[in-house]
Structure formats: structure tokens, C-alpha cells
Amino acid sequence: MTVPRSLADALRDELRTIANPDRDWVVPVNRALAEAYRGGSSDDVAEIALLGALWLDARGRFREAMANIEFGLATLDHGAAQRSHLLGAQAGLLALAGRLEEARRATDRARDAVPAAPRARLELAAYDSVVECVALAPTAANLGGQAIVGGDRAGYDWLASGVGIWLVPWHAARGDTATAAVLVRSLGARAQANGHATREADAKALEAALDAASGEDQSSFPGDDVRALARWRRLLAVGRSSLIRGSWLDARVALELHEELVERMNPGFRFLSGGFLALLDVYEGVRSPSIPSPEGVPVTLITLPAMLAAAEAAALGGSAEACLAWLEGLRGIPEGVTTSLEWPVAVDRIRALLLVRLGRVAPARASFARAVRSMEAAGNPIEVELTRLHRAEAEAIAAHRPDRSLVRERGEAMRRLAALGVSPFPPAYAVTRALSDDRVSAASELLTAREIEVVRALADGLSYRGAGERLGISWRTVQSHATRAYRKLGASRRSEAVAVARARRLIER
């Protein structure tokens, strides 16, 4: 049964059509608040004040938003329904900030206060499901589904869509991209039908993130007029897509814009600031990049993308101590979480790379295998091939086994990545650089001293004949040494062999 509309409902309708949702909300909120005061409706006053608090939080003014809610709880003469609503909203904002224990205490208080009224129970169910989504809890799907169905039946599209924008990344994080895609289509259709510009931007950003995981290029930058949350997702999609395609400048622009954006958002979005740029530095070959620590970072749907980026940066460019810290940090990711919507990499691939850096080859091998299976199930072909490539590189260097099967696997993964529009050499060389930092002498055993001399001569631009004259051997002998060196390095031509040898620090740059 549809509940009669209130002043707050009318305000929601007005807010969803404004041109700039980050700026133009103040006038309509204040106007509606004044009208509620004149009408003597304390429930409307509380709900409109709450809407203002939510918009404040969207602009990064978290303390002001929380102060508004606390003021409402302490001073307004409202009913149990509005008290429950205020507490539910408080729980949602606390969850986004990474304060999960406080958020759950707030939902418990809201549950104690909620009356039997259908609307109040629906609103509490919505906030409860958002908290559980952000906490990556297994109960989120059931709670969220019930809130969406209930919101649709009651005619509260704002409630159903508000849950949807968190349930989509929750499903994606667990590898269930099929359900996530269905929810995105539903969210977009609902937004179009109701003229909800903000939710339409959210749906497009979620769709772009899903497309990025399936291999579609996301090189176009979002406009300035999209909602902060949608822009956060779009910038990460562009940054990730550009990074794996070797478009360093586009990646850096997107990720620097992302860093600027999160400074204006809820504080939960600011954890591990710099983690994405640290990974870009590693891929570009920067020595000793500044990698954030996992200490004190809550594991949430919000922090998960940055956790995976920072952990990969540690695995490929950090110290052994950083690798150990991040291996421990990843233990906090709940069971069943395999990836992230906004930064679609396999948790198990990152864990495997950390294990290899720490010399734990056997468990790394099993983790690589799990990553391939989970990403095949999720429909993420790029991550599948990156995992295969990294596995082959790690086995060849760390386990000292550059046999034909590894060379073949490496070559096949590189060809498939190229077919997907991904530059395969940067991720391959990132692994070789990381392992050679710890194992230069072991990596050197892959080539004989004479083979290294031949590769060095070829790197200087000499022909086989010229290299033979320099080394005092025949050009045919040079050719034989070069052929063996190419095979050991997994290269099919001179430029690849030279690049790999340089990445492994077998020859100078």
C-alpha cells in the first residue's frame, strides 16, 4: 500500500531534477524546512533536516552532516518513526566512514525505536542493508533484496534505488557480475522513468565499471556535473583501463583527479590515499614508490579498491616488510569477496604476488589458480590473462624454471592480452623487476655469462657479426647463444629479449 506523500517526499522530487546536485540543494532544502516549521510538523522537519545532512555528507562535510543528525535526535519533538530514520541514516554515514561497529550500534538503536508503520520499517531495512553492503557482509543480498522489493511496492523509488547503488558493487565484489548487471539495468530504467538525474548518473557509472571489468576500454573522462559517487567510480574505471593499456598520462590524470575528489567526500573514501598512484609509479618503473600502509584501514566496500591497488603496488615495488604487512592486511577481506567493482583485480592474484615476493611459491601457485577460476566465473577476461601472465613470470624467475610450458603460457597470455587491447609488457616487466630486486643473483643464473654478453652486445645495436667481432667468436656462435637466451627470457625477438634482460637487471639500461 502506498503511503501518502509528505513535504519531504516533495523535496526529494525537486532535488532529483536539479542541474547541479552538489551545489543547488541548499535553497530547496531551506525552503522546505521553513514550510515544515510553519506547518508545525516535527516529523517533516526531522526528515528534511536529514535530507540536508545527506547532501552535506555528499559534499565531504561529514562532521556537519553528523551534527545535523545529532541535533535532530537531541532536540526535535518527533515520533518514533523519525527517530528510527535519523538513526538509520546516521548508521549509513558511519558505515561509509569505515566506522562499522558504531554503524551497527546505530542500526540496533534504530531497530529498538522503529514503530510498526510500514514506511518506518522499510526505511530501516534500507539503511540496514546499506550498512551490511558497505561491511561486505554475506547478509547484504537478502536484506537489500527485501528493501528494494518493499520500496517498489510502496512507491518509494528513491529508497529502492538508494539501496541498489550499494548492492550492485556488493554483488560484483563477490564475483556475481550477472546479478550486478541485472540490478544496474533496473536502476537505470527506474531512474529514467522517474526523471532522477542523480540516480541515472549512478547507473551509468556502475555500468561503465562493469564494462571495464569485461574488457571494454574506458578512456573517456566523466563530465564535471556528475554526482561525486558516480564520478568516483568513473575516474577509477578510466584510471584502471588506462593503466593496463599502457596509457600512463591518461591514467595519471584520472587518478590525480580521483585524489582531488576524495578529499571532498566522506572520510571513508580517503583511506589509503595515494595507493592508486603508487601502483602507477610501479608500472612506470619508479624506484621505491611511496606505498600506503594497511595499518588501521577498515575493510569496506569503499576501501576495497584502494586496498587492492596498494597491495599490488607493495607486491611489485615495495619492500619485504611492506609485502608482509599487506599480506596480513588482505586477511581482513571477508570470505567470498574475490574482486572489486571499481578496481576489478583478483584478490587471489594480488595475494599470490605477495606470497611469491616472500618466497612462498607453493601457496602462491594455489592462489594464482583460484584467481583464474574466480575471474573466469566473473567474466573478467583481462584479469584472467594477467593472472596467467604473472604466474608464468613468477614461476620462471622465483622457481628458476624457465621451461617450455612456462614460456608457452607466458606467450599465450601476452597474445590474449594484446587482443583485448591491453599492453602485456608493462605488467610482465613489473613482476620481473620486483623479483629481481630480491633475487638478482638467482635471476642471473637463467643466462650464462656468455649469453649475457651476447644480449648486451645486441642491446648496443650490434649485428650478430658485429657482436662476434667484439667477443672474439663467430657470428654463428653468437646466433646460438642468442637463440638460447631468447628462449630462457621468453622472448621471440631482439627488442623483447633486451627489454626483459634490462627489467631483470641482467644488463644496464
Secondary structure, DSSP 8 states (H G I E B T S, - for coil): ------HHHHHHHHHTT-S-TTTTTHHHHHHHHHHHHHHT-HHHHHHHHHHHHHHHHHTT-HHHHHHHHHHHHHH----HHHHHHHHHHHHHHHHHTT-HHHHHHHHHHHHHH--S-HHHHHHHHHHHHHHHHHTT-TTHHHHHHHHHHHHHHHT-HHHHHHHHHHHHHHHHHTT-HHHHHHHHHHHHHHHHHTT-HHHHHHHHHHHHHHHHHHT----S---TTS-HHHHHHHHHHHHHHHHHTT-HHHHHHHHHHHHHHHTTS-GGGGTTTTHHHHHHHHHTT-SS------TT----TTTHHHHHHHHHHHHHHS-HHHHHHHHHHGGGS-TT----SSS---HHHHHHHHHHHTT-HHHHHHHHHHHHHHHHHHT-HHHHHHHHHHHHHHHHHHS----HHHHHHHHHHHHHHHHTT--SHHHHHHHHHHHHHH-HHHHHTTS-HHHHHHHHHHHTT--HHHHHHHHTS-HHHHHHHHHHHHHHHT-SSHHHHHHHHHHTTSS--
